[in-house]
Amino acid sequence: MGKLEQYTYKNDQNDDVQYYTADEVLEKYSNAADWAPDKAGSELLLEPHHKLVSAACKYVLMESISVSIII
């Protein structure tokens, strides 16, 4: 799932190749952060939260999304 915006998926209706939007990518990372357990054994699990924040920063800097969407 790492770089979803660069990968494509097929649209079932007409087989056109489409790209994931920044909003869709951030939604998937947000879901992963919500579903992930707080700890893996005795260690905190920060990976999904880090990916979400990192991707959000990247998209703001690329001007793919505005800061108001994040806040």
C-alpha positions in Angstrom: 0.0 0.0 0.0 3.1 2.2 0.5 2.9 4.4 -2.6 -0.7 4.2 -3.7 -0.7 7.3 -5.7 1.9 5.9 -8.1 0.0 2.6 -8.5 -3.0 2.1 -10.7 -6.2 0.1 -10.3 -8.7 -1.1 -12.9 -12.1 0.4 -13.0 -14.5 -2.6 -13.2 -17.0 -0.7 -15.5 -14.8 0.2 -18.4 -11.3 -1.2 -17.7 -9.7 2.3 -17.8 -6.6 2.7 -15.7 -7.1 5.2 -13.0 -4.8 6.6 -10.3 -5.5 6.9 -6.6 -5.9 10.5 -5.4 -4.1 12.0 -2.4 -7.4 11.9 -0.5 -7.8 8.2 -1.1 -4.3 7.5 -0.1 -4.6 9.5 3.2 -7.9 7.8 3.9 -6.3 4.3 3.6 -3.4 5.4 5.9 -6.0 6.8 8.4 -7.9 3.5 8.4 -4.6 1.6 8.9 -3.8 3.8 11.9 -7.3 3.3 13.4 -7.2 -0.5 13.0 -3.6 -1.0 14.1 -3.0 -2.1 17.7 -1.3 0.4 20.0 1.4 -2.0 20.9 3.2 -4.9 19.2 4.4 -6.9 22.2 6.0 -4.5 24.6 6.8 -1.8 21.9 4.6 1.0 20.7 3.5 0.6 17.1 4.1 3.9 15.3 4.4 2.9 11.7 0.9 3.6 10.4 0.8 6.9 12.2 4.2 7.9 10.8 3.1 6.9 7.2 -0.1 9.0 7.6 1.8 12.1 8.8 4.6 11.7 6.3 2.2 11.3 3.3 0.1 14.3 4.5 3.2 16.5 4.7 4.3 15.3 1.2 1.0 16.1 -0.3 0.8 19.5 1.2 4.3 20.4 0.0 3.4 19.1 -3.5 0.2 21.2 -3.3 -1.9 18.1 -4.0 -4.0 18.9 -0.9 -4.5 22.0 1.2 -3.6 22.3 4.9 -7.3 22.9 5.7 -8.1 19.3 4.8 -5.7 18.0 7.4 -6.7 20.3 10.2 
